[in-house]
Amino acid sequence: MKLKELESCLQQVDGFEEPKILLEQYLTSPHIAGCMLYTIHNTFDDIQHKLVADLGCGCGVLSIGAAVLDAGLCVGFDIDEDALDIFKGNVEDFELSNIDMVQCDVCSIGSSFAKKFDTVIMNPPFGTKHNQGIDNRSS
């Protein structure tokens, strides 16, 4: 798939209606998501037929892009039920079967999922509103 096709596809993904400031919810643009995924897929061969985790998936733009690029399975993780409801609607609209989601705090996953995924994708909060430095934390 060409980059422009991927970006066009991702423009159809619904985003947040009312982003939650404390969770630092913001949309990853179709252009940024497309460029990230296109590079991961075409340069590193880390999406097609791979088990992909999307940490802090929000409405699912990165997960949906990975699924469209033929991930074996993409699992989105997010703490916010409202975001996952939008994600679920997006998955239904795209009629994707290689995608799933889990509601949880990604900071509490710990080692339970260590080395279970081939690829991890994310556009994390930077800790500017809450949890300063969360983007630099390691478990």
C-alpha positions in Angstrom: 0.0 0.0 0.0 1.3 3.5 -0.9 1.7 6.1 1.8 -1.0 8.3 0.3 -3.5 5.4 0.3 -2.7 4.6 3.9 -3.2 8.3 4.9 -6.5 8.5 3.0 -7.7 5.4 4.8 -6.7 6.8 8.2 -8.7 10.0 7.5 -11.8 7.9 7.9 -11.0 7.1 11.6 -13.3 8.9 14.0 -11.5 10.8 16.8 -12.3 12.1 20.3 -15.5 14.2 20.6 -14.4 15.6 24.0 -10.7 14.8 24.7 -9.8 14.5 28.4 -7.1 17.0 29.3 -5.9 15.0 32.3 -5.3 11.9 30.1 -3.6 14.2 27.5 -5.9 12.9 24.8 -5.2 14.3 21.3 -5.5 13.0 17.8 -2.6 11.6 16.0 -3.1 13.0 12.5 -3.6 10.7 9.6 -0.3 12.1 8.1 1.8 11.4 11.2 0.1 8.0 11.8 0.6 7.0 8.1 4.2 8.0 8.0 5.0 6.1 11.3 3.2 3.0 10.1 4.5 3.1 6.6 8.1 3.3 7.8 7.6 0.6 10.4 6.0 -1.6 7.7 8.2 -0.9 4.7 11.6 -0.2 6.2 11.6 -2.6 9.2 9.0 -5.2 8.1 7.6 -5.1 11.6 3.8 -5.1 11.0 2.7 -7.6 8.4 1.8 -10.9 10.0 3.2 -9.6 13.4 1.6 -9.4 16.8 1.4 -5.6 17.4 0.6 -3.8 20.7 -0.6 -0.2 20.6 -0.1 1.3 24.0 -2.4 4.2 24.9 -4.4 3.5 21.7 -7.1 6.1 22.2 -9.5 6.0 19.3 -7.3 3.5 17.5 -5.8 5.3 14.5 -2.4 3.4 14.9 -4.1 0.1 15.6 -6.4 0.4 12.6 -3.5 1.4 10.4 -1.5 -1.6 11.5 -4.5 -3.9 10.9 -5.0 -2.4 7.4 -1.3 -3.2 6.8 -2.0 -6.8 7.5 -0.8 -7.2 11.1 -1.4 -10.8 12.3 -3.2 -9.2 15.3 -3.1 -5.7 16.7 -4.1 -5.2 20.3 -4.8 -1.7 21.6 -4.5 -0.9 25.3 -6.1 2.2 26.9 -7.4 3.2 30.3 -10.3 5.2 29.0 -13.6 3.4 28.3 -14.9 6.3 26.2 -11.9 6.2 23.9 -12.3 2.4 23.5 -16.0 2.9 22.6 -14.9 5.1 19.7 -12.2 2.6 18.9 -14.7 -0.2 18.8 -17.0 1.8 16.4 -14.0 2.5 14.1 -13.1 -1.2 14.1 -16.7 -2.0 13.1 -16.8 0.6 10.4 -13.6 -0.8 8.9 -14.8 -4.4 9.3 -11.5 -5.5 10.7 -11.0 -8.9 12.3 -7.3 -8.8 13.1 -7.7 -6.2 15.9 -8.7 -6.3 19.6 -8.6 -3.9 22.6 -8.0 -4.1 26.3 -9.1 -1.5 28.9 -6.2 -1.1 31.4 -3.6 1.3 32.7 -0.6 0.6 30.5 1.7 1.6 33.4 0.4 -1.4 35.3 0.8 -4.0 32.7 4.3 -4.8 34.0 6.0 -8.0 32.9 2.7 -9.9 32.1 3.0 -9.0 28.4 6.8 -8.8 28.3 8.1 -10.4 25.1 4.6 -11.4 23.9 4.5 -8.8 21.1 6.7 -8.5 18.0 6.1 -4.8 17.7 5.0 -2.0 20.0 3.5 1.2 18.6 2.5 4.3 20.5 2.1 8.0 20.5 2.4 8.5 24.3 1.4 11.5 26.5 4.3 13.7 27.3 3.3 14.4 30.9 2.7 18.1 30.3 -0.7 18.2 32.1 -0.4 15.3 34.5 2.2 12.7 35.4 5.2 14.8 34.4 7.9 12.7 32.7 5.6 9.7 32.0 7.0 9.4 28.5 10.4 8.7 30.0 9.4 6.1 32.6 10.6 2.6 32.3 9.2 -0.4 34.1 
